[in-house]
């Protein structure tokens, strides 16, 4: 394995990863998400980034020279590569195992339920950290008759690894399952090059749509079973009162990634176990009804609240203290246990 600390990952159409500074290509099909770089500008089309983010499902390569009889599992990066991970701070770097073809399942190195996998953070040949993780299960079913014009990979389990990448550059997550290694390259950026809120940054006050004031958003909550209860209070009011809060950016009916977990319902379940926390849900699109949820239409607009956050993917859950300081950010997928732990953190402040 090799790293290129001063280079940038580019994503070719065939899924290979290349560096830009004249280095040899990193022929790793494991970096499965593709996205344009740069911050979200006002009026930018969200779906171009969202659809690119979600291209998951290709198999990983086993470690060089491996003669293991088992084939490596299919593993997907559950985070956007578009200037999201930051050097110098501990952060969540989730990935998932894709359910194998039933015909080849017995030849694939996949863990049983409750079985841990070892995840090592590598810089070249140097191991910086390692952790054993047990995967979490998250089901995702669309309700019949909804906007189901996007596909989802068949996720077997997801793993919320947490590591600190000390310097900007490209690192490897080496996932060992039953002795078979698979490599997932990840890129850490300098904090000055990351345009979304990160742990330790401050999220200034802004209005989020509520039942009383939708702030021009034509579909306050796209949850098919009915609006979630997280539209009672605006973030600006919660921040002015000095209360901790959790802000969830998600669009249940129009999720544009290849996998978007049922995060709104999951957070509703968690809120029952940790009541009394100010939780705010904001949809991605301001005029989804106008365009029938067609997020590829150039006329569709990102909601003002999401623009204020500079976010270019969803879903994402932000945990904030009473001063608006970001304590943590949980991207893409989480289960009830992770959500309960997040709300318990806020409840302890």
Order of alpha helices (4+ residues) and beta strands (2+ residues): beta-beta-alpha-beta-beta-beta-beta-beta-beta-beta-alpha-beta-alpha-beta-alpha-beta-beta-alpha
